[in-house]
């Protein structure tokens, strides 16, 4: 059953995540090839252009998830992908700050609904004990996309001014065209639900649906299939303590991830490497992070633990940021580069358990849809923060940026610990009969619905 799903669904989402993170962070690679100088951008204007991506990105996440079921995943996800591919392509033809910042904002609006939609969609396809690994596969795509982005940027550097475009323009054009092709592919391949998955035979379809049925197994498919929109379910997501605890911790993780994606080439450049060398040197941190993300996600699923696993992965990044902020480039350039590997590994491997955790512990379609989107909306505010953390003037040490991220990760670790304790308390209360009034309600309040730790 899982093999069938992986063959037809996960590869589609992997492609989309690859496109998404390439198209939002390629501006960091473009800067290495003097995009800011050609457009006449001041350091502040460059930061404003980066930050412009996030307001509409964040604003679009919850509405996108609420319309996903009505419009259908195949149409909505393909439509979003086509739009952001088009906007990315257009970035290759901008000539001034106004055009740059406008397209960055539109790119954010088009991309905003993707990851919440994928988390929500996968939670209806896979059981709770299978979800972290699938999200881990998707997040591996994000780390690989950043590494691949470095390789692609290096190739564009070799092209130079071919075809009348400078190297940084080719980065946007090639990646935008690739995304548009993936949007068409998505429309024809992605099934809307298990019931309409044409690649499943009737017996397989029946088994797949049965695996998602019954709150005692962590699934609520029967109830959710019949569920209609209710503002009460939206309010339940907004008042759910687990939403805010996981989202706040994720804020720190995403601040780190976006900072790494946008500024790792610049950080490596400041260590004394050439522009082309810096692009290639971004690959190993992402490659190692990708492998460890899959390992951690697999362990999280096998142990059926989310927050507990994060209590061990986040300190890896915390150590990396603590060390890199307090050593000099002249004396220890190789150590600083090694710390970038720890930083990437710790933050990337912590994300799949965090995303799976809230999805696992939220039942009722519209509550889970709202909670997943709200979690990402709060966390993605870290993207706005991240673009101001590493100005060129702070290089090559970037002490301020590293210490701010370090503080966020330490705070996030304690929030995860609190969330584990909250889940333990709710499970204990259910065992003691305090939730018996919700028996048979078909959502996460049902006494048989045990929260994952």
RODO-2510 file (C-alpha; in nm, 4 decimals, decimal comma):
residues 453
     n   res          X          Y          Z
     1     x     0,0000     0,0000     0,0000
     2     x     0,2690     0,2471     0,0967
     3     x     0,4698     0,1500    -0,2097
     4     x     0,1793     0,2436    -0,4378
     5     x     0,1418     0,5773    -0,2614
     6     x     0,5118     0,6523    -0,2779
     7     x     0,5274     0,5689    -0,6475
     8     x     0,2588     0,8136    -0,7508
     9     x     0,2179     1,0808    -0,4818
    10     x     0,5474     1,1465    -0,3049
    11     x     0,7517     1,1972    -0,6249
    12     x     0,5059     1,4663    -0,7328
    13     x     0,5381     1,6472    -0,4004
    14     x     0,9159     1,6066    -0,4001
    15     x     0,9294     1,7846    -0,7345
    16     x     0,7073     2,0643    -0,6064
    17     x     0,9108     2,1155    -0,2886
    18     x     1,2274     2,1169    -0,4988
    19     x     1,0759     2,3871    -0,7201
    20     x     0,9420     2,5860    -0,4260
    21     x     1,2658     2,6147    -0,2349
    22     x     1,4719     2,6690    -0,5501
    23     x     1,2447     2,9518    -0,6572
    24     x     1,2353     3,1272    -0,3191
    25     x     1,6059     3,1014    -0,2265
    26     x     1,7729     3,1288    -0,5680
    27     x     1,7999     3,5018    -0,5081
    28     x     2,0903     3,4228    -0,2728
    29     x     2,2723     3,2454    -0,5556
    30     x     2,1856     3,5282    -0,7951
    31     x     2,3403     3,7822    -0,5588
    32     x     2,6725     3,6007    -0,5751
    33     x     2,6678     3,6764    -0,9498
    34     x     2,6091     4,0492    -0,8878
    35     x     2,2328     4,0706    -0,9319
    36     x     2,2177     4,3491    -0,6743
    37     x     2,4852     4,5514    -0,8553
    38     x     2,3216     4,5161    -1,1972
    39     x     1,9847     4,6251    -1,0582
    40     x     2,1426     4,9022    -0,8532
    41     x     2,0099     4,7680    -0,5230
    42     x     2,1375     4,9061    -0,1960
    43     x     2,1886     4,6546     0,0873
    44     x     1,8611     4,7729     0,2440
    45     x     1,6704     4,7393    -0,0848
    46     x     1,8047     4,3870    -0,1295
    47     x     1,6820     4,2960     0,2196
    48     x     1,3449     4,4565     0,1504
    49     x     1,3150     4,2522    -0,1678
    50     x     1,3796     3,9346     0,0259
    51     x     1,1348     4,0295     0,3007
    52     x     0,8619     4,1186     0,0459
    53     x     0,8183     3,7468    -0,0235
    54     x     0,6757     3,6686     0,3197
    55     x     0,3722     3,8901     0,4027
    56     x     0,1535     3,7558     0,1202
    57     x     0,3054     3,4101     0,1615
    58     x     0,1923     3,4044     0,5242
    59     x    -0,1456     3,5657     0,4539
    60     x    -0,2303     3,3031     0,1925
    61     x    -0,1651     2,9889     0,3967
    62     x    -0,4863     2,9505     0,5973
    63     x    -0,7285     3,0555     0,3167
    64     x    -0,5498     2,8182     0,0815
    65     x    -0,5984     2,5194     0,3105
    66     x    -0,9641     2,6047     0,3701
    67     x    -1,0421     2,6029    -0,0047
    68     x    -0,8279     2,2987    -0,0862
    69     x    -1,1070     2,0461    -0,0315
    70     x    -1,3622     2,2481    -0,2324
    71     x    -1,1421     2,3266    -0,5332
    72     x    -0,9733     1,9815    -0,5139
    73     x    -0,6014     1,9242    -0,4478
    74     x    -0,5114     1,8420    -0,8075
    75     x    -0,6421     2,1711    -0,9488
    76     x    -0,5398     2,3975    -0,6607
    77     x    -0,1858     2,2682    -0,6143
    78     x    -0,1161     2,2657    -0,9892
    79     x    -0,2540     2,6194    -1,0226
    80     x    -0,0332     2,7536    -0,7421
    81     x     0,2711     2,5842    -0,8939
    82     x     0,2103     2,7306    -1,2387
    83     x     0,1757     3,0817    -1,0966
    84     x     0,4943     3,0818    -0,8926
    85     x     0,6887     2,9285    -1,1821
    86     x     0,5699     3,2131    -1,4031
    87     x     0,6652     3,4762    -1,1449
    88     x     1,0087     3,3176    -1,0966
    89     x     1,0704     3,3216    -1,4711
    90     x     0,9731     3,6895    -1,4856
    91     x     1,2340     3,7712    -1,2194
    92     x     1,4943     3,6956    -1,4843
    93     x     1,3816     4,0027    -1,6775
    94     x     1,3555     4,2699    -1,4072
    95     x     1,5504     4,5933    -1,4416
    96     x     1,4902     4,7875    -1,1217
    97     x     1,3995     4,7643    -0,7551
    98     x     1,0252     4,8189    -0,8055
    99     x     0,9941     4,5262    -1,0460
   100     x     1,2102     4,3076    -0,8217
   101     x     1,0110     4,3696    -0,5027
   102     x     0,6725     4,3367    -0,6784
   103     x     0,7586     3,9963    -0,8263
   104     x     0,9024     3,8752    -0,4977
   105     x     0,5707     3,9602    -0,3283
   106     x     0,3679     3,7825    -0,5987
   107     x     0,5987     3,4818    -0,5756
   108     x     0,5229     3,4601    -0,2035
   109     x     0,1481     3,4779    -0,2620
   110     x     0,1618     3,1946    -0,5160
   111     x     0,3814     2,9692    -0,3007
   112     x     0,2116     3,0307     0,0347
   113     x    -0,0418     2,7504     0,0193
   114     x     0,1872     2,4730    -0,1014
   115     x     0,3368     2,3243     0,2132
   116     x     0,0216     2,3492     0,4279
   117     x    -0,1684     2,1791     0,1452
   118     x     0,0856     1,8993     0,1193
   119     x     0,0886     1,8322     0,4948
   120     x    -0,2925     1,8295     0,5025
   121     x    -0,3150     1,6083     0,1939
   122     x    -0,0604     1,3559     0,3200
   123     x    -0,2391     1,3340     0,6557
   124     x    -0,5423     1,1970     0,4671
   125     x    -0,3325     0,9413     0,2780
   126     x    -0,0958     0,8012     0,5412
   127     x    -0,1535     0,6854     0,8972
   128     x    -0,0148     0,8802     1,1926
   129     x     0,2800     0,6431     1,2340
   130     x     0,3808     0,6894     0,8688
   131     x     0,3572     1,0662     0,8350
   132     x     0,6948     1,1882     0,9672
   133     x     0,8976     0,9855     0,7182
   134     x     0,6907     1,1194     0,4272
   135     x     0,7333     1,4765     0,5489
   136     x     1,0995     1,3917     0,6008
   137     x     1,1261     1,2917     0,2364
   138     x     0,9735     1,6266     0,1406
   139     x     1,2110     1,8202     0,3632
   140     x     1,5006     1,6255     0,2227
   141     x     1,3953     1,7803    -0,1043
   142     x     1,4339     2,1255     0,0510
   143     x     1,7895     2,0595     0,1590
   144     x     1,8736     1,8948    -0,1725
   145     x     1,7119     2,1819    -0,3606
   146     x     1,9442     2,4247    -0,1887
   147     x     2,2429     2,2081    -0,2776
   148     x     2,1143     2,1626    -0,6306
   149     x     2,0595     2,5360    -0,6484
   150     x     2,4291     2,5855    -0,5828
   151     x     2,5214     2,3424    -0,8604
   152     x     2,2772     2,5054    -1,1019
   153     x     2,4043     2,8509    -1,0130
   154     x     2,7581     2,7300    -1,0845
   155     x     2,6421     2,6044    -1,4253
   156     x     2,4784     2,9400    -1,4957
   157     x     2,8057     3,1045    -1,4026
   158     x     2,9724     2,8985    -1,6743
   159     x     2,7153     3,0220    -1,9279
   160     x     2,7950     3,3792    -1,8346
   161     x     2,6314     3,6189    -2,0803
   162     x     2,5059     3,3513    -2,3193
   163     x     2,1815     3,4259    -2,5006
   164     x     2,1940     3,7922    -2,4101
   165     x     2,1262     3,7265    -2,0402
   166     x     2,3690     3,7504    -1,7511
   167     x     2,4313     3,4445    -1,5319
   168     x     2,1968     3,5490    -1,2503
   169     x     1,9094     3,5995    -1,4949
   170     x     1,9513     3,2483    -1,6314
   171     x     1,9075     3,1127    -1,2778
   172     x     1,5532     3,2555    -1,2580
   173     x     1,4579     3,1694    -1,6169
   174     x     1,5678     2,8045    -1,6074
   175     x     1,4185     2,7356    -1,2646
   176     x     1,0911     2,9115    -1,3549
   177     x     1,0474     2,7084    -1,6731
   178     x     1,1168     2,3871    -1,4840
   179     x     0,8471     2,4754    -1,2280
   180     x     0,5867     2,5445    -1,4993
   181     x     0,6531     2,2017    -1,6513
   182     x     0,6089     2,0436    -1,3059
   183     x     0,2725     2,2214    -1,2657
   184     x     0,1377     2,0565    -1,5807
   185     x     0,2718     1,7201    -1,4646
   186     x     0,1013     1,7628    -1,1258
   187     x    -0,2397     1,8289    -1,2786
   188     x    -0,2386     1,5009    -1,4688
   189     x    -0,0815     1,2783    -1,2004
   190     x    -0,2063     1,3820    -0,8548
   191     x    -0,5272     1,2097    -0,7329
   192     x    -0,7711     1,4176    -0,5291
   193     x    -0,8510     1,1456    -0,2708
   194     x    -0,7932     0,7779    -0,2027
   195     x    -1,1385     0,7105    -0,3468
   196     x    -1,0407     0,8637    -0,6812
   197     x    -0,6858     0,7243    -0,7026
   198     x    -0,6964     0,5541    -1,0429
   199     x    -0,3658     0,3728    -0,9851
   200     x    -0,5264     0,1658    -0,7040
   201     x    -0,7325    -0,1409    -0,7832
   202     x    -1,0665    -0,1729    -0,5928
   203     x    -0,9157    -0,4018    -0,3286
   204     x    -0,6194    -0,1700    -0,2697
   205     x    -0,8490     0,1312    -0,2542
   206     x    -1,0678    -0,0374     0,0064
   207     x    -0,7628    -0,1297     0,2152
   208     x    -0,6205     0,2224     0,1919
   209     x    -0,9465     0,3754     0,3116
   210     x    -0,9781     0,1191     0,5928
   211     x    -0,6320     0,2127     0,7226
   212     x    -0,7494     0,5709     0,7715
   213     x    -1,0810     0,4825     0,9347
   214     x    -1,1553     0,4849     1,3080
   215     x    -1,0187     0,7210     1,5724
   216     x    -0,8801     0,4312     1,7695
   217     x    -0,6202     0,3949     1,4932
   218     x    -0,5617     0,7681     1,4708
   219     x    -0,7726     0,8088     1,1574
   220     x    -1,1002     0,9937     1,1176
   221     x    -1,1561     0,9532     0,7461
   222     x    -1,5229     0,8532     0,7627
   223     x    -1,6183     1,1587     0,9663
   224     x    -1,3939     1,3946     0,7700
   225     x    -1,5303     1,2814     0,4334
   226     x    -1,8768     1,3929     0,5437
   227     x    -1,7562     1,7009     0,7317
   228     x    -1,8706     2,0422     0,6109
   229     x    -1,7033     2,3727     0,6834
   230     x    -1,7562     2,5106     1,0329
   231     x    -1,6095     2,8209     1,1939
   232     x    -1,6179     2,6327     1,5236
   233     x    -1,3512     2,3971     1,3873
   234     x    -1,1405     2,6932     1,2782
   235     x    -1,1687     2,8378     1,6303
   236     x    -1,0681     2,5034     1,7810
   237     x    -0,7440     2,5206     1,5844
   238     x    -0,6745     2,8777     1,6975
   239     x    -0,7314     2,7921     2,0649
   240     x    -0,5363     2,4641     2,0585
   241     x    -0,2243     2,4959     2,2801
   242     x    -0,0342     2,2469     2,0637
   243     x    -0,0724     2,4737     1,7611
   244     x     0,0996     2,7667     1,9282
   245     x     0,3722     2,5654     2,1000
   246     x     0,4794     2,3772     1,7872
   247     x     0,4421     2,6881     1,5705
   248     x     0,6582     2,8996     1,8006
   249     x     0,9310     2,6362     1,8052
   250     x     0,9025     2,6048     1,4288
   251     x     0,9474     2,9830     1,4026
   252     x     1,3033     2,9410     1,5302
   253     x     1,3706     2,6456     1,3022
   254     x     1,2456     2,8248     0,9914
   255     x     1,4364     3,1417     1,0794
   256     x     1,7480     2,9262     1,0736
   257     x     1,6517     2,7406     0,7554
   258     x     1,5738     3,0571     0,5615
   259     x     1,8907     3,2229     0,6858
   260     x     2,0973     2,9245     0,5748
   261     x     1,9276     2,9124     0,2344
   262     x     1,9625     3,2830     0,1647
   263     x     2,3051     3,3513     0,3088
   264     x     2,5128     3,0311     0,3164
   265     x     2,6827     3,1190    -0,0164
   266     x     2,7705     3,4616     0,1228
   267     x     2,8969     3,3154     0,4507
   268     x     3,1209     3,0713     0,2628
   269     x     3,2364     3,3496     0,0289
   270     x     3,3474     3,5466     0,3351
   271     x     3,5622     3,2497     0,4406
   272     x     3,7923     3,3308     0,1490
   273     x     3,6574     3,1161    -0,1342
   274     x     3,5826     3,2421    -0,4857
   275     x     3,2219     3,2867    -0,6011
   276     x     3,2256     2,9608    -0,7981
   277     x     3,3882     2,7724    -0,5095
   278     x     3,1298     2,9128    -0,2672
   279     x     2,8448     2,7790    -0,4823
   280     x     2,9961     2,4291    -0,4820
   281     x     3,0799     2,4413    -0,1105
   282     x     2,7104     2,4884    -0,0270
   283     x     2,6376     2,1331    -0,1434
   284     x     2,7927     1,9170     0,1379
   285     x     2,5990     2,0779     0,4284
   286     x     2,2706     2,0177     0,2478
   287     x     2,3613     1,6664     0,1370
   288     x     2,4507     1,5577     0,4912
   289     x     2,1401     1,7302     0,6294
   290     x     1,9262     1,5433     0,3749
   291     x     2,0539     1,2041     0,4858
   292     x     2,0106     1,2804     0,8552
   293     x     1,6610     1,4211     0,7975
   294     x     1,5514     1,0868     0,6533
   295     x     1,7183     0,8927     0,9349
   296     x     1,5519     1,1046     1,2036
   297     x     1,2114     1,0886     1,0331
   298     x     1,2382     0,7097     1,0043
   299     x     1,3287     0,6776     1,3731
   300     x     1,0444     0,9149     1,4672
   301     x     0,7914     0,6971     1,2829
   302     x     0,9263     0,3712     1,4194
   303     x     0,9252     0,4972     1,7777
   304     x     0,6003     0,6917     1,7233
   305     x     0,7618     0,9883     1,8955
   306     x     0,7838     1,3460     1,7668
   307     x     0,8709     1,6001     2,0348
   308     x     1,0929     1,3590     2,2240
   309     x     1,3022     1,3096     1,9085
   310     x     1,3308     1,6858     1,8586
   311     x     1,4739     1,7237     2,2074
   312     x     1,7771     1,5351     2,0747
   313     x     1,8054     1,6849     1,7232
   314     x     1,7755     2,0550     1,8024
   315     x     2,0873     2,0626     2,0260
   316     x     2,2968     1,9659     1,7213
   317     x     2,2065     2,2973     1,5581
   318     x     2,2360     2,4832     1,8871
   319     x     2,5980     2,3691     1,9254
   320     x     2,6720     2,4633     1,5632
   321     x     2,5428     2,8181     1,6026
   322     x     2,7101     2,8634     1,9415
   323     x     3,0509     2,7660     1,8040
   324     x     3,0374     2,9494     1,4691
   325     x     2,9406     3,2751     1,6394
   326     x     3,2405     3,2711     1,8677
   327     x     3,5419     3,1754     1,6546
   328     x     3,7343     3,3824     1,4027
   329     x     3,7543     3,3128     1,0305
   330     x     4,1287     3,3676     1,0111
   331     x     4,2137     3,1017     1,2700
   332     x     3,9473     2,8379     1,2093
   333     x     3,7875     2,8556     0,8614
   334     x     3,7463     2,4786     0,8382
   335     x     3,5833     2,4621     1,1808
   336     x     3,3363     2,7334     1,0792
   337     x     3,2522     2,5406     0,7635
   338     x     3,2014     2,2268     0,9739
   339     x     2,9614     2,4186     1,1963
   340     x     2,7470     2,5061     0,8930
   341     x     2,7006     2,1303     0,8479
   342     x     2,5845     2,0933     1,2092
   343     x     2,3550     2,3950     1,1727
   344     x     2,1875     2,2554     0,8606
   345     x     2,1645     1,9018     0,9989
   346     x     2,0108     2,0043     1,3308
   347     x     1,7433     2,2355     1,1941
   348     x     1,6412     2,0349     0,8871
   349     x     1,6117     1,7051     1,0761
   350     x     1,3890     1,8689     1,3406
   351     x     1,1228     1,9862     1,0964
   352     x     0,9512     1,6578     0,9903
   353     x     0,8746     1,5482     1,3497
   354     x     0,7422     1,8957     1,4267
   355     x     0,5076     1,9142     1,1269
   356     x     0,3912     1,5557     1,1687
   357     x     0,3325     1,6128     1,5403
   358     x     0,0612     1,8759     1,5013
   359     x    -0,1022     1,6926     1,2107
   360     x    -0,0980     1,3703     1,4155
   361     x    -0,2658     1,5360     1,7108
   362     x    -0,5328     1,7326     1,5207
   363     x    -0,8461     1,5569     1,3971
   364     x    -1,1429     1,6927     1,2111
   365     x    -1,0593     1,8051     0,8562
   366     x    -1,1085     2,1777     0,9022
   367     x    -0,9380     2,1895     1,2402
   368     x    -0,6348     2,0088     1,1000
   369     x    -0,6429     2,2238     0,7851
   370     x    -0,6448     2,5418     0,9942
   371     x    -0,3905     2,4185     1,2492
   372     x    -0,1424     2,3053     0,9832
   373     x    -0,1709     2,6348     0,7961
   374     x    -0,1599     2,8469     1,1124
   375     x     0,1491     2,6624     1,2323
   376     x     0,3252     2,7392     0,9047
   377     x     0,1974     3,0978     0,8921
   378     x     0,3410     3,1743     1,2358
   379     x     0,6655     2,9964     1,1602
   380     x     0,7120     3,1645     0,8239
   381     x     0,7267     3,5004     0,9966
   382     x     1,0803     3,3818     1,0625
   383     x     1,1449     3,4381     0,6958
   384     x     1,0900     3,8118     0,7412
   385     x     1,3297     3,8139     1,0353
   386     x     1,5936     3,6050     0,8588
   387     x     1,6529     3,8455     0,5704
   388     x     1,7746     4,1150     0,8108
   389     x     2,0024     3,8929     1,0197
   390     x     2,3043     3,8673     0,7903
   391     x     2,3884     4,2078     0,6356
   392     x     2,7210     4,2247     0,4520
   393     x     2,8464     4,4730     0,7107
   394     x     2,8352     4,1990     0,9778
   395     x     3,0616     3,9659     0,7807
   396     x     3,2685     3,7613     0,7980
   397     x     3,1756     3,6713     1,1599
   398     x     2,7977     3,7454     1,1441
   399     x     2,7907     3,7348     1,5235
   400     x     2,4558     3,9108     1,5588
   401     x     2,2723     3,6823     1,3151
   402     x     2,4146     3,3631     1,4610
   403     x     2,3377     3,4584     1,8205
   404     x     1,9789     3,5591     1,7414
   405     x     1,9159     3,2242     1,5739
   406     x     2,0882     3,0524     1,8658
   407     x     1,8518     3,2192     2,1107
   408     x     1,5462     3,1221     1,9058
   409     x     1,6569     2,7589     1,8898
   410     x     1,7198     2,7413     2,2654
   411     x     1,3759     2,8903     2,3314
   412     x     1,2277     2,6451     2,0805
   413     x     1,3806     2,3501     2,2643
   414     x     1,2024     2,4502     2,5843
   415     x     0,8734     2,5020     2,3965
   416     x     0,8996     2,1487     2,2600
   417     x     0,9600     2,0177     2,6112
   418     x     0,6478     2,2002     2,7348
   419     x     0,4453     2,0581     2,4448
   420     x     0,5522     1,7040     2,5323
   421     x     0,4341     1,7594     2,8884
   422     x     0,1006     1,9028     2,7681
   423     x     0,0427     1,5940     2,5520
   424     x     0,1238     1,3678     2,8460
   425     x    -0,1295     1,5530     3,0609
   426     x    -0,4077     1,5327     2,7986
   427     x    -0,3513     1,1591     2,7537
   428     x    -0,3607     1,1124     3,1306
   429     x    -0,6832     1,3112     3,1540
   430     x    -0,8410     1,0965     2,8820
   431     x    -0,7407     0,7811     3,0675
   432     x    -0,9036     0,9221     3,3822
   433     x    -1,2335     0,9843     3,2048
   434     x    -1,2219     1,3632     3,1819
   435     x    -1,2957     1,3479     2,8065
   436     x    -1,5712     1,0843     2,8210
   437     x    -1,8271     1,3440     2,7148
   438     x    -1,6630     1,3487     2,3693
   439     x    -1,6902     0,9733     2,3081
   440     x    -1,7824     0,9107     1,9461
   441     x    -1,7313     1,2737     1,8386
   442     x    -1,4896     1,1612     1,5670
   443     x    -1,2132     1,4134     1,6326
   444     x    -0,9104     1,4614     1,8579
   445     x    -1,1254     1,5082     2,1689
   446     x    -1,2427     1,1449     2,1555
   447     x    -1,1008     0,9484     2,4524
   448     x    -0,9710     0,6797     2,2150
   449     x    -0,7651     0,9386     2,0238
   450     x    -0,4320     0,9316     2,2053
   451     x    -0,1928     1,2181     2,1435
   452     x     0,1496     1,1365     2,0031
   453     x     0,4432     1,2471     2,2150
***
